[in-house]
Amino acid sequence: MNLGVNIDHVATLRNARGGVEPSVLDAALICEMAGATAITIHLREDRRHIKDEDLKTLKKNLKARINLEMAATDEMQNIAMSTVPYSCCIVPEKRQELTTEGGLDVLGKKERIKELIDALHSKNIIVSLFIDPDKEQVKAASDVGSDYIELHTGAFANAFLGENKDVEFNKLKAAAEYAQSLGLKVNAGHGLNYENVSLMKEIEGLDELNIGHSIVSRAIFVGLEMAVKEMIELI
């Protein structure tokens, strides 16, 4: 199982002072050196953390795969097609949310999402859809031609220390199994940390975990390289 490190919150810290430190590029290079196979960034509509220039700089300097999280908007489609990251993960986006609050409604937006996927595929960009572990959404992701799904693990993470942990975990397992039966590859992420991530090894066929906040938080105490290596050891 591979690890994609989301470095959005390195940019959050940089933007808090409006300067250039800490460097998003330096963070990405450290993650790459520590063994991350992908660097994930979310270019939000309001540019609250990652900026357009960050994407361009990373594209020029990284060997690791760049995974661009983006909303299904014309603006983001144009940016993706001009910079051509390795992959794009289509996510829902609300301007007021602190972090992504749920999975994409592929079923309700099939026509638009298929148009977006077709456009990205024309540039040989691999496409993933960030969805809840719901079989109808998995089937819709297959119908529109996505390469991957990324299972939203937030409900599982929130329930990890409670009585609903097994219920939420079994939803992830069932959705992953169903997706693979349809020919989809499966990633997962959101809310995963050093305490709950080991359970992901019990979901057969998971390709990559995308983890950000817990790694950047851990890095405050042990450094970014060690934080990434510790997570890789766990998965």
Secondary structure, DSSP 8 states (H G I E B T S, - for coil): -EEEEE-HHHHHHHHHHTSS-S-HHHHHHHHHHHT-SEEEEE--TT-SS--HHHHHHHHHH-SSEEEEEE-SSHHHHHHHHHH--SEEEE----TT-SS--S---TGGGHHHHHHHHHHHHTTT-EEEEEE-S-HHHHHHHHHTT-SEEEEE-HHHHHHTTSTTHHHHHHHHHHHHHHHHHTT-EEEEESS--TTTGGGGGGSTTEEEEEE-HHHHHHHHHH-HHHHHHHHHHH-
